[in-house]
């Protein structure tokens, strides 16, 4: 039989295909689970989910207000309050009422409620040591120069906040005013005594 006759012979069709089951290797399943887990960890760390800085509740409306965008004097007061709470609030109290046997009040203090700034700014720049009368009460103080390490702008923000908080009604303090008083003090022996502080002009 030649090739031509072979090609004309009808071919028997192949058998109908059938489906056979095969198992997935266990290492593929394990690898898939590991990759999913690593992906979730990466997304959790970089996507902000469950991050307390993003979704954590604030303790009060006042705390939430601190994080709202501000400008001008409102921004200065917000920065001043934040610095005050960190540096001054431990002794003078977050309410400005002072702490018995530790630090005098700033609310309504005659050392705060003054027309001039010389004494008011000099106290945090140089500190105070010895007895000092505040609102009719004598305090034995040993206050270090808490404002000496602050920048002029930061100290001005703190003093502006103290000037306007807890019922105090004095105006803002500028960084230039702090800078000028810092320069006047120069190498003044620290801290001030009550007498040397009173000798300063308001």
Z-matrix of the N, CA and C atoms (Angstrom, degrees):
N
C 1 1.462
C 2 1.500 1 107.41
N 3 1.334 2 112.38 1 126.98
C 4 1.460 3 114.96 2 -177.40
C 5 1.532 4 111.50 3 -82.65
N 6 1.323 5 115.25 4 178.48
C 7 1.485 6 121.07 5 -176.73
C 8 1.501 7 111.61 6 -66.79
N 9 1.321 8 116.02 7 -34.13
C 10 1.471 9 120.33 8 -177.63
C 11 1.515 10 111.04 9 -64.86
N 12 1.357 11 116.60 10 -41.81
C 13 1.466 12 120.36 11 180.00
C 14 1.524 13 110.41 12 -70.02
N 15 1.348 14 117.20 13 -31.07
C 16 1.458 15 120.25 14 178.31
C 17 1.514 16 111.05 15 -65.82
N 18 1.345 17 115.84 16 -39.31
C 19 1.464 18 118.69 17 -176.95
C 20 1.509 19 111.34 18 -71.67
N 21 1.325 20 118.69 19 -24.71
C 22 1.463 21 120.82 20 -179.22
C 23 1.513 22 112.64 21 -86.44
N 24 1.309 23 118.15 22 -10.22
C 25 1.469 24 121.03 23 179.45
C 26 1.523 25 108.79 24 -72.22
N 27 1.338 26 117.47 25 128.71
C 28 1.487 27 119.00 26 -179.65
C 29 1.512 28 110.79 27 -61.95
N 30 1.376 29 113.86 28 137.51
C 31 1.469 30 120.70 29 -179.22
C 32 1.522 31 109.93 30 -89.37
N 33 1.293 32 115.33 31 142.57
C 34 1.461 33 120.08 32 176.73
C 35 1.528 34 108.65 33 -74.65
N 36 1.308 35 117.02 34 125.22
C 37 1.486 36 118.04 35 -178.85
C 38 1.518 37 110.12 36 -63.52
N 39 1.386 38 113.94 37 149.84
C 40 1.477 39 119.27 38 178.25
C 41 1.516 40 110.13 39 -66.20
N 42 1.297 41 116.09 40 158.50
C 43 1.465 42 120.69 41 177.80
C 44 1.517 43 110.07 42 -66.96
N 45 1.330 44 116.52 43 151.08
C 46 1.470 45 121.53 44 -179.39
C 47 1.522 46 109.35 45 -63.27
N 48 1.351 47 116.56 46 133.57
C 49 1.482 48 118.94 47 -177.69
C 50 1.527 49 110.41 48 -65.89
N 51 1.278 50 115.67 49 146.30
C 52 1.470 51 121.11 50 177.82
C 53 1.534 52 109.21 51 -120.62
N 54 1.338 53 115.97 52 155.61
C 55 1.469 54 121.67 53 179.76
C 56 1.514 55 108.37 54 -92.46
N 57 1.320 56 113.16 55 130.15
C 58 1.466 57 117.37 56 177.36
C 59 1.534 58 108.55 57 -118.77
N 60 1.305 59 117.53 58 143.25
C 61 1.457 60 122.34 59 -179.62
C 62 1.522 61 110.12 60 -89.91
N 63 1.345 62 112.88 61 138.74
C 64 1.466 63 117.97 62 174.95
C 65 1.532 64 108.09 63 -135.33
N 66 1.277 65 119.20 64 144.05
C 67 1.467 66 123.33 65 -177.85
C 68 1.523 67 110.33 66 -83.73
N 69 1.379 68 114.47 67 145.53
C 70 1.474 69 120.12 68 176.16
C 71 1.518 70 107.64 69 -81.08
N 72 1.318 71 116.63 70 132.75
C 73 1.470 72 118.58 71 179.44
C 74 1.530 73 110.61 72 -58.18
N 75 1.304 74 116.78 73 139.82
C 76 1.468 75 122.31 74 -176.19
C 77 1.519 76 111.87 75 -61.83
N 78 1.329 77 118.22 76 -30.84
C 79 1.451 78 120.60 77 -177.97
C 80 1.524 79 111.42 78 -66.85
N 81 1.349 80 117.74 79 -28.93
C 82 1.469 81 120.30 80 177.32
C 83 1.529 82 109.83 81 -69.35
N 84 1.339 83 116.02 82 -40.25
C 85 1.467 84 120.04 83 178.89
C 86 1.525 85 109.94 84 -64.55
N 87 1.337 86 116.44 85 -45.70
C 88 1.470 87 120.56 86 -179.75
C 89 1.524 88 110.65 87 -62.70
N 90 1.335 89 117.03 88 -43.88
C 91 1.461 90 120.79 89 -179.90
C 92 1.523 91 111.05 90 -62.17
N 93 1.333 92 117.26 91 -41.19
C 94 1.464 93 121.12 92 179.10
C 95 1.523 94 111.26 93 -62.64
N 96 1.332 95 116.63 94 -43.84
C 97 1.464 96 120.41 95 179.39
C 98 1.524 97 111.69 96 -64.69
N 99 1.328 98 116.70 97 -41.16
C 100 1.471 99 120.63 98 178.45
C 101 1.520 100 110.52 99 -62.53
N 102 1.341 101 117.12 100 -44.07
C 103 1.469 102 120.32 101 -179.88
C 104 1.529 103 110.99 102 -64.86
N 105 1.328 104 116.97 103 -39.42
C 106 1.464 105 119.90 104 176.88
C 107 1.523 106 111.13 105 -62.90
N 108 1.324 107 115.73 106 -42.76
C 109 1.466 108 119.69 107 179.74
C 110 1.531 109 111.10 108 -63.26
N 111 1.338 110 116.39 109 -46.61
C 112 1.467 111 119.83 110 179.05
C 113 1.523 112 111.69 111 -62.65
N 114 1.323 113 116.30 112 -37.64
C 115 1.462 114 119.93 113 177.36
C 116 1.518 115 111.94 114 -63.47
N 117 1.342 116 117.04 115 -41.28
C 118 1.464 117 120.54 116 179.16
C 119 1.530 118 111.20 117 -66.48
N 120 1.340 119 116.39 118 -39.25
C 121 1.465 120 119.83 119 178.36
C 122 1.526 121 110.39 120 -63.98
N 123 1.327 122 116.72 121 -44.64
C 124 1.471 123 120.59 122 179.08
C 125 1.526 124 110.56 123 -61.52
N 126 1.319 125 116.73 124 -44.82
C 127 1.458 126 120.49 125 -179.09
C 128 1.529 127 110.95 126 -64.95
N 129 1.326 128 116.14 127 -37.70
C 130 1.460 129 120.10 128 179.43
C 131 1.517 130 111.56 129 -64.46
N 132 1.337 131 116.47 130 -40.34
C 133 1.464 132 120.47 131 -178.45
C 134 1.520 133 112.85 132 -76.25
N 135 1.303 134 118.00 133 -29.29
C 136 1.462 135 120.85 134 -174.19
C 137 1.524 136 113.72 135 -110.75
N 138 1.308 137 117.80 136 -9.43
C 139 1.462 138 119.66 137 -176.90
C 140 1.514 139 114.91 138 -98.32
N 141 1.337 140 117.83 139 -7.56
C 142 1.457 141 120.76 140 177.60
C 143 1.512 142 114.86 141 84.74
N 144 1.314 143 118.83 142 0.67
C 145 1.461 144 120.58 143 179.66
C 146 1.522 145 109.69 144 -66.93
N 147 1.312 146 116.22 145 135.97
C 148 1.462 147 123.42 146 177.73
C 149 1.519 148 113.19 147 61.60
N 150 1.322 149 117.26 148 14.11
C 151 1.461 150 120.37 149 178.26
C 152 1.519 151 108.82 150 -79.87
N 153 1.336 152 117.35 151 123.26
C 154 1.463 153 120.26 152 -175.78
C 155 1.517 154 111.84 153 -65.33
N 156 1.340 155 117.58 154 -25.93
C 157 1.460 156 119.63 155 178.00
C 158 1.526 157 111.37 156 -69.34
N 159 1.311 158 116.71 157 -22.92
C 160 1.461 159 120.37 158 -179.47
C 161 1.518 160 111.34 159 -98.48
N 162 1.330 161 116.24 160 -45.84
C 163 1.461 162 120.54 161 -171.12
C 164 1.523 163 114.27 162 -112.44
N 165 1.339 164 117.35 163 -5.57
C 166 1.460 165 119.11 164 -177.15
C 167 1.517 166 111.18 165 -65.17
N 168 1.311 167 118.86 166 137.80
C 169 1.465 168 121.14 167 179.30
C 170 1.524 169 111.00 168 -71.21
N 171 1.316 170 116.02 169 147.04
C 172 1.457 171 120.81 170 176.31
C 173 1.516 172 109.25 171 -87.45
N 174 1.326 173 115.79 172 150.21
C 175 1.462 174 120.67 173 -174.67
C 176 1.519 175 112.04 174 -72.44
N 177 1.338 176 116.92 175 -28.14
C 178 1.456 177 119.54 176 -177.61
C 179 1.522 178 109.48 177 -157.87
N 180 1.324 179 114.89 178 167.96
C 181 1.466 180 120.13 179 176.69
C 182 1.525 181 110.36 180 -65.58
N 183 1.333 182 116.60 181 -33.58
C 184 1.467 183 120.34 182 178.85
C 185 1.524 184 110.89 183 -64.37
N 186 1.334 185 116.86 184 -39.37
C 187 1.462 186 120.07 185 177.79
C 188 1.522 187 111.05 186 -66.59
N 189 1.311 188 116.45 187 -41.05
C 190 1.459 189 120.55 188 178.05
C 191 1.521 190 110.81 189 -62.47
N 192 1.335 191 116.45 190 -37.89
C 193 1.465 192 121.19 191 -178.99
C 194 1.520 193 111.78 192 -61.01
N 195 1.350 194 116.69 193 -31.07
C 196 1.463 195 120.07 194 -179.21
C 197 1.520 196 112.14 195 -62.09
N 198 1.337 197 116.91 196 -27.46
C 199 1.458 198 120.92 197 -174.56
C 200 1.523 199 113.02 198 -96.87
N 201 1.328 200 116.38 199 1.94
C 202 1.455 201 118.96 200 178.75
C 203 1.526 202 109.76 201 -80.73
N 204 1.340 203 118.66 202 145.58
C 205 1.464 204 120.67 203 179.45
C 206 1.523 205 110.60 204 -61.69
N 207 1.323 206 115.37 205 135.92
C 208 1.457 207 120.83 206 -179.51
C 209 1.516 208 109.26 207 -136.71
N 210 1.317 209 115.52 208 163.07
C 211 1.455 210 120.43 209 176.52
C 212 1.523 211 108.50 210 -146.94
N 213 1.327 212 116.27 211 164.46
C 214 1.450 213 120.97 212 176.67
C 215 1.518 214 112.92 213 64.71
N 216 1.334 215 115.60 214 -140.53
C 217 1.463 216 120.82 215 -176.74
C 218 1.525 217 111.76 216 -65.82
N 219 1.339 218 117.37 217 -32.40
C 220 1.467 219 119.98 218 178.40
C 221 1.516 220 110.49 219 -62.59
N 222 1.328 221 117.12 220 -39.05
C 223 1.466 222 120.79 221 178.10
C 224 1.523 223 110.49 222 -66.50
N 225 1.335 224 116.40 223 -40.52
C 226 1.460 225 120.85 224 179.03
C 227 1.534 226 110.69 225 -61.74
N 228 1.341 227 116.05 226 -43.17
C 229 1.465 228 120.14 227 -179.84
C 230 1.527 229 111.37 228 -66.46
N 231 1.339 230 116.75 229 -38.95
C 232 1.464 231 120.15 230 179.12
C 233 1.525 232 110.96 231 -65.06
N 234 1.341 233 116.74 232 -43.00
C 235 1.472 234 120.29 233 177.57
C 236 1.531 235 110.16 234 -65.90
N 237 1.331 236 115.65 235 -41.28
C 238 1.462 237 120.04 236 179.93
C 239 1.509 238 112.02 237 -62.12
N 240 1.320 239 116.87 238 -42.18
C 241 1.470 240 120.53 239 179.01
C 242 1.528 241 110.68 240 -63.64
N 243 1.327 242 116.63 241 -42.85
C 244 1.467 243 120.28 242 -179.90
C 245 1.526 244 110.84 243 -61.26
N 246 1.345 245 117.18 244 -44.58
C 247 1.471 246 120.50 245 178.84
C 248 1.526 247 110.56 246 -68.01
N 249 1.325 248 116.61 247 -41.22
C 250 1.465 249 119.84 248 179.31
C 251 1.524 250 110.52 249 -59.72
N 252 1.324 251 117.14 250 -47.81
C 253 1.461 252 120.79 251 -178.28
C 254 1.526 253 111.69 252 -58.58
N 255 1.342 254 116.50 253 -35.62
C 256 1.458 255 120.69 254 -177.49
C 257 1.529 256 112.65 255 -79.87
N 258 1.339 257 116.68 256 -39.12
C 259 1.470 258 120.81 257 -170.43
C 260 1.528 259 112.55 258 -101.38
N 261 1.326 260 117.38 259 -42.84
C 262 1.461 261 121.10 260 -170.37
C 263 1.522 262 113.72 261 -104.43
N 264 1.330 263 116.75 262 -28.47
C 265 1.455 264 120.83 263 -171.51
C 266 1.512 265 114.31 264 -63.84
N 267 1.336 266 117.70 265 -25.84
C 268 1.454 267 120.48 266 -178.36
C 269 1.524 268 111.10 267 -60.95
N 270 1.339 269 117.03 268 -38.42
C 271 1.464 270 120.78 269 -178.82
C 272 1.530 271 112.34 270 -96.26
N 273 1.311 272 116.74 271 -47.72
C 274 1.465 273 120.43 272 -175.15
C 275 1.530 274 112.88 273 -84.62
N 276 1.330 275 116.85 274 -7.73
C 277 1.459 276 120.56 275 179.43
C 278 1.507 277 111.97 276 84.79
N 279 1.327 278 115.50 277 143.74
C 280 1.462 279 119.96 278 178.68
C 281 1.520 280 111.23 279 -67.06
N 282 1.348 281 116.79 280 -19.36
C 283 1.463 282 121.27 281 178.08
C 284 1.524 283 112.40 282 -94.02
N 285 1.343 284 117.12 283 0.93
C 286 1.452 285 120.98 284 178.34
C 287 1.518 286 114.68 285 73.31
N 288 1.330 287 117.88 286 10.51
C 289 1.465 288 121.12 287 -176.16
C 290 1.521 289 112.99 288 -92.56
N 291 1.320 290 117.66 289 2.03
C 292 1.447 291 120.88 290 179.80
C 293 1.515 292 112.39 291 73.23
N 294 1.335 293 115.13 292 -179.51
C 295 1.464 294 121.08 293 178.76
C 296 1.525 295 108.31 294 -135.78
N 297 1.322 296 117.27 295 127.56
C 298 1.471 297 120.50 296 -177.45
C 299 1.520 298 112.32 297 -53.34
N 300 1.337 299 115.02 298 131.39
C 301 1.452 300 120.70 299 178.70
C 302 1.506 301 114.76 300 73.61
N 303 1.329 302 117.08 301 2.19
C 304 1.466 303 119.06 302 -176.71
C 305 1.524 304 112.22 303 -123.92
N 306 1.321 305 117.78 304 -56.48
C 307 1.461 306 120.78 305 -177.50
C 308 1.521 307 109.61 306 -151.79
N 309 1.324 308 117.50 307 143.72
C 310 1.468 309 120.96 308 -177.72
C 311 1.528 310 111.96 309 -75.75
N 312 1.328 311 115.99 310 165.43
C 313 1.461 312 119.24 311 177.83
C 314 1.523 313 111.69 312 -72.26
N 315 1.304 314 115.09 313 151.73
C 316 1.467 315 121.58 314 172.38
C 317 1.521 316 110.88 315 -103.51
N 318 1.322 317 116.17 316 -21.91
C 319 1.461 318 120.96 317 178.04
C 320 1.520 319 109.04 318 -70.98
N 321 1.330 320 116.32 319 117.68
C 322 1.457 321 120.69 320 179.21
C 323 1.510 322 114.82 321 73.81
N 324 1.321 323 118.12 322 10.49
C 325 1.465 324 121.20 323 -179.56
C 326 1.519 325 111.09 324 -71.41
N 327 1.339 326 115.96 325 139.07
C 328 1.467 327 120.03 326 177.73
C 329 1.521 328 111.80 327 -69.06
N 330 1.336 329 117.52 328 -15.81
C 331 1.463 330 120.14 329 176.76
C 332 1.530 331 111.51 330 -82.53
N 333 1.314 332 115.67 331 -16.50
C 334 1.469 333 121.64 332 177.46
C 335 1.518 334 110.35 333 -97.69
N 336 1.318 335 115.74 334 -44.97
C 337 1.469 336 121.55 335 -175.28
C 338 1.523 337 110.09 336 -84.97
N 339 1.321 338 116.12 337 69.65
C 340 1.459 339 122.44 338 -179.72
C 341 1.525 340 109.87 339 -123.78
N 342 1.321 341 115.20 340 155.07
C 343 1.469 342 119.35 341 179.72
C 344 1.523 343 110.99 342 -73.39
N 345 1.338 344 115.55 343 -38.57
C 346 1.462 345 119.50 344 179.53
C 347 1.514 346 111.80 345 -93.82
N 348 1.336 347 115.42 346 176.15
C 349 1.462 348 120.77 347 -176.20
C 350 1.523 349 113.90 348 -116.24
N 351 1.345 350 117.40 349 -8.53
C 352 1.463 351 119.60 350 -171.88
C 353 1.528 352 112.56 351 -56.69
N 354 1.323 353 117.53 352 -52.16
C 355 1.468 354 120.22 353 -179.35
C 356 1.525 355 111.27 354 -70.33
N 357 1.316 356 115.01 355 -43.61
C 358 1.465 357 120.66 356 -175.82
C 359 1.523 358 112.00 357 -59.16
N 360 1.334 359 116.40 358 -41.75
C 361 1.468 360 120.46 359 -179.42
C 362 1.527 361 111.20 360 -80.27
N 363 1.341 362 116.70 361 -31.93
C 364 1.469 363 120.22 362 -176.78
C 365 1.521 364 112.10 363 -67.55
N 366 1.323 365 118.16 364 -31.62
C 367 1.470 366 120.58 365 -176.87
C 368 1.525 367 111.79 366 -59.67
N 369 1.335 368 120.47 367 -53.18
C 370 1.470 369 118.13 368 178.68
C 371 1.525 370 113.63 369 -71.63
N 372 1.342 371 117.43 370 -22.99
C 373 1.464 372 119.05 371 -179.80
C 374 1.519 373 112.31 372 -75.99
N 375 1.354 374 117.25 373 -34.12
C 376 1.459 375 119.92 374 -175.68
C 377 1.522 376 113.50 375 -115.98
N 378 1.323 377 117.88 376 -20.48
C 379 1.456 378 120.64 377 -177.03
C 380 1.518 379 111.70 378 85.63
N 381 1.327 380 116.26 379 170.55
C 382 1.467 381 122.56 380 -178.72
C 383 1.522 382 108.38 381 -137.96
N 384 1.333 383 115.66 382 141.01
C 385 1.451 384 119.99 383 176.74
C 386 1.517 385 109.20 384 -138.56
N 387 1.324 386 117.00 385 139.33
C 388 1.462 387 121.15 386 179.25
C 389 1.512 388 111.36 387 107.18
N 390 1.317 389 115.56 388 -164.57
C 391 1.456 390 121.04 389 -177.06
C 392 1.527 391 110.74 390 -85.80
N 393 1.333 392 114.61 391 139.21
C 394 1.457 393 121.24 392 -179.44
C 395 1.521 394 108.43 393 -145.90
N 396 1.332 395 115.83 394 130.43
C 397 1.462 396 120.65 395 179.69
C 398 1.521 397 109.56 396 -86.81
N 399 1.329 398 115.82 397 127.99
C 400 1.465 399 122.05 398 178.16
C 401 1.526 400 108.06 399 -134.16
N 402 1.312 401 116.98 400 117.49
C 403 1.461 402 123.09 401 178.52
C 404 1.535 403 111.73 402 53.40
N 405 1.343 404 115.41 403 44.06
C 406 1.450 405 120.96 404 175.58
C 407 1.511 406 115.22 405 80.52
N 408 1.320 407 117.76 406 2.73
C 409 1.467 408 121.03 407 179.94
C 410 1.522 409 108.94 408 -119.90
N 411 1.319 410 116.60 409 137.32
C 412 1.464 411 121.22 410 179.38
C 413 1.518 412 110.01 411 -90.78
N 414 1.323 413 114.57 412 129.22
C 415 1.463 414 121.39 413 -179.49
C 416 1.519 415 109.22 414 -115.34
N 417 1.316 416 116.62 415 139.33
C 418 1.458 417 121.62 416 170.73
C 419 1.512 418 107.33 417 -94.86
N 420 1.325 419 115.01 418 107.28
C 421 1.465 420 119.16 419 -169.57
C 422 1.521 421 112.56 420 -106.23
N 423 1.280 422 114.36 421 150.41
C 424 1.455 423 122.56 422 167.43
C 425 1.520 424 106.54 423 -143.76
N 426 1.325 425 114.14 424 75.51
C 427 1.469 426 119.79 425 -176.81
C 428 1.520 427 110.06 426 -99.75
N 429 1.316 428 118.67 427 118.16
C 430 1.465 429 119.99 428 177.07
C 431 1.529 430 110.99 429 -71.62
N 432 1.314 431 114.34 430 170.92
C 433 1.468 432 120.39 431 -179.14
C 434 1.521 433 109.51 432 -77.72
N 435 1.331 434 115.74 433 76.82
C 436 1.467 435 120.72 434 -174.64
C 437 1.526 436 112.97 435 -65.21
N 438 1.323 437 117.40 436 -26.13
C 439 1.460 438 120.09 437 -177.25
C 440 1.512 439 114.50 438 -93.06
N 441 1.344 440 116.90 439 -6.46
C 442 1.466 441 119.38 440 -175.45
C 443 1.521 442 112.07 441 -63.71
N 444 1.320 443 117.02 442 -34.30
C 445 1.463 444 120.18 443 -178.02
C 446 1.527 445 112.32 444 -84.98
N 447 1.317 446 117.48 445 -9.33
C 448 1.466 447 120.30 446 179.60
C 449 1.524 448 110.52 447 -79.10
N 450 1.318 449 115.36 448 154.32
C 451 1.461 450 119.46 449 172.19
C 452 1.528 451 108.74 450 -71.53
N 453 1.318 452 116.49 451 162.16
C 454 1.467 453 120.17 452 178.38
C 455 1.521 454 110.86 453 -58.82
N 456 1.327 455 116.59 454 -39.66
C 457 1.471 456 120.69 455 -178.23
C 458 1.521 457 111.18 456 -67.79
N 459 1.340 458 117.16 457 -43.09
C 460 1.465 459 120.21 458 -178.99
C 461 1.523 460 111.15 459 -65.82
N 462 1.333 461 116.81 460 -43.50
C 463 1.462 462 119.57 461 179.49
C 464 1.524 463 110.54 462 -65.86
N 465 1.330 464 116.79 463 -37.87
C 466 1.467 465 119.85 464 177.03
C 467 1.526 466 110.74 465 -62.02
N 468 1.319 467 117.43 466 -39.12
C 469 1.468 468 120.62 467 177.85
C 470 1.526 469 111.11 468 -63.35
N 471 1.346 470 116.50 469 -43.91
C 472 1.464 471 120.44 470 -179.58
C 473 1.529 472 110.20 471 -63.12
N 474 1.326 473 116.65 472 -46.71
C 475 1.464 474 120.31 473 -177.65
C 476 1.528 475 111.28 474 -67.69
N 477 1.317 476 116.88 475 -33.46
C 478 1.469 477 119.99 476 175.34
C 479 1.518 478 109.97 477 -64.61
N 480 1.317 479 116.47 478 -41.44
C 481 1.467 480 119.91 479 177.86
C 482 1.523 481 110.54 480 -63.00
N 483 1.343 482 117.99 481 -46.71
C 484 1.463 483 121.25 482 179.66
C 485 1.533 484 110.13 483 -61.33
N 486 1.316 485 116.59 484 -38.87
C 487 1.465 486 121.37 485 -179.72
C 488 1.532 487 113.06 486 -62.25
N 489 1.326 488 117.14 487 -25.67
C 490 1.464 489 119.15 488 -173.39
C 491 1.524 490 113.93 489 -116.54
N 492 1.329 491 117.41 490 -2.53
C 493 1.469 492 120.48 491 -177.23
C 494 1.526 493 111.23 492 -94.78
N 495 1.351 494 115.63 493 159.73
C 496 1.472 495 123.88 494 171.08
C 497 1.529 496 113.04 495 57.74
N 498 1.329 497 117.04 496 30.38
C 499 1.462 498 120.20 497 179.04
C 500 1.512 499 114.49 498 93.07
N 501 1.336 500 118.76 499 -7.89
C 502 1.466 501 120.66 500 174.74
C 503 1.527 502 108.74 501 -68.73
N 504 1.307 503 116.58 502 141.56
C 505 1.467 504 119.35 503 -172.38
C 506 1.524 505 112.73 504 -130.51
N 507 1.305 506 117.34 505 40.42
C 508 1.457 507 120.48 506 176.64
C 509 1.530 508 110.02 507 -95.51
N 510 1.325 509 115.30 508 165.39
C 511 1.459 510 120.89 509 -175.22
C 512 1.525 511 113.16 510 -79.82
N 513 1.324 512 115.92 511 177.25
C 514 1.471 513 120.47 512 -179.33
C 515 1.525 514 112.19 513 -69.37
N 516 1.305 515 115.21 514 156.91
C 517 1.466 516 123.30 515 175.01
C 518 1.519 517 107.33 516 -111.02
N 519 1.322 518 116.76 517 131.25
C 520 1.461 519 119.95 518 -177.43
C 521 1.527 520 111.14 519 -96.92
N 522 1.321 521 115.21 520 159.76
C 523 1.464 522 120.53 521 178.06
C 524 1.523 523 110.84 522 -63.35
N 525 1.331 524 117.86 523 -34.39
C 526 1.466 525 120.62 524 179.07
C 527 1.525 526 111.10 525 -66.23
N 528 1.337 527 117.35 526 -36.79
C 529 1.470 528 120.21 527 178.16
C 530 1.531 529 110.45 528 -66.89
N 531 1.320 530 116.48 529 -41.55
C 532 1.461 531 119.84 530 176.83
C 533 1.525 532 110.30 531 -62.87
N 534 1.306 533 116.75 532 -42.99
C 535 1.469 534 121.18 533 -179.70
C 536 1.516 535 111.52 534 -61.17
N 537 1.337 536 116.50 535 -41.90
C 538 1.466 537 120.64 536 -179.05
C 539 1.529 538 110.92 537 -65.82
N 540 1.321 539 117.64 538 -42.53
C 541 1.468 540 120.75 539 -179.55
C 542 1.526 541 110.12 540 -70.47
N 543 1.322 542 117.07 541 -36.73
C 544 1.477 543 120.27 542 176.22
C 545 1.529 544 110.05 543 -60.16
N 546 1.347 545 116.51 544 -41.38
C 547 1.470 546 120.82 545 179.76
C 548 1.524 547 110.85 546 -66.94
N 549 1.336 548 117.75 547 -36.92
C 550 1.472 549 121.21 548 178.60
C 551 1.520 550 111.09 549 -65.26
N 552 1.317 551 116.57 550 -38.66
C 553 1.463 552 119.93 551 -179.53
C 554 1.517 553 111.04 552 -66.83
N 555 1.331 554 116.04 553 -37.17
C 556 1.455 555 120.95 554 178.46
C 557 1.513 556 112.07 555 51.80
N 558 1.335 557 115.18 556 -123.48
C 559 1.465 558 120.52 557 -178.70
C 560 1.524 559 110.51 558 -99.05
N 561 1.315 560 116.62 559 39.63
C 562 1.474 561 120.27 560 -179.94
C 563 1.523 562 109.76 561 -59.44
N 564 1.353 563 115.96 562 135.07
C 565 1.481 564 118.02 563 177.45
C 566 1.517 565 110.34 564 -58.48
N 567 1.290 566 116.05 565 133.92
C 568 1.466 567 119.70 566 -177.88
C 569 1.515 568 109.31 567 -109.41
N 570 1.296 569 118.15 568 149.90
C 571 1.461 570 127.63 569 -8.37
C 572 1.529 571 111.69 570 -88.21
N 573 1.351 572 116.53 571 178.56
C 574 1.449 573 121.88 572 175.34
C 575 1.521 574 109.88 573 -72.84
N 576 1.316 575 115.66 574 146.35
C 577 1.454 576 119.91 575 165.42
C 578 1.520 577 107.05 576 -92.28
N 579 1.321 578 116.17 577 168.82
C 580 1.454 579 120.33 578 179.47
C 581 1.525 580 110.51 579 -58.70
N 582 1.345 581 117.30 580 -40.29
C 583 1.467 582 120.86 581 -176.74
C 584 1.526 583 111.56 582 -68.28
N 585 1.343 584 117.05 583 -46.03
C 586 1.462 585 119.02 584 179.88
C 587 1.517 586 111.70 585 -67.19
N 588 1.316 587 116.82 586 -31.08
C 589 1.457 588 119.71 587 178.34
C 590 1.522 589 110.57 588 -69.63
N 591 1.322 590 116.33 589 -40.59
C 592 1.466 591 119.92 590 179.49
C 593 1.528 592 110.50 591 -69.14
N 594 1.330 593 117.46 592 -26.88
C 595 1.455 594 120.30 593 179.52
C 596 1.514 595 112.97 594 -70.83
N 597 1.322 596 116.38 595 -18.36
C 598 1.464 597 119.64 596 177.29
C 599 1.518 598 110.19 597 -71.28
N 600 1.323 599 118.30 598 145.25
C 601 1.460 600 118.94 599 171.45
C 602 1.520 601 109.94 600 -66.18
N 603 1.316 602 115.60 601 153.76
C 604 1.461 603 118.53 602 178.73
C 605 1.512 604 109.88 603 -57.04
